[in-house]
Amino acid sequence: MWNYNFFIYIVTNRDKSILYVGVTNDLSRRLYEHYENRGNPSTFAGKYHCYYLIHYERFVHIEEAISREKKIKKWRREKKWDLIKSLNPEIKFLNKEINPE
């Protein structure tokens, strides 16, 4: 059996006023893409400069990751913040954890 990595993730803008929930098989690449798209009005994350990682979860099966992403997207904002704070209480930007420099 193959060992795959899939991630759901939440990124925000510098002010932590916007949340974007996504799914990917390459979190490092996806964060780079969000960064490169900053200011791009044709994408939600780009329009609102959402490229600061504040939460992520790893899955082996894509179906589980997609299911979790859809579930979180339906949550109210307060519930999303509760999830984020449960694992990242100081709401630190985690980008360097994924892409150390």
Order of alpha helices (4+ residues) and beta strands (2+ residues): beta-beta-alpha-alpha-beta-alpha-alpha-alpha
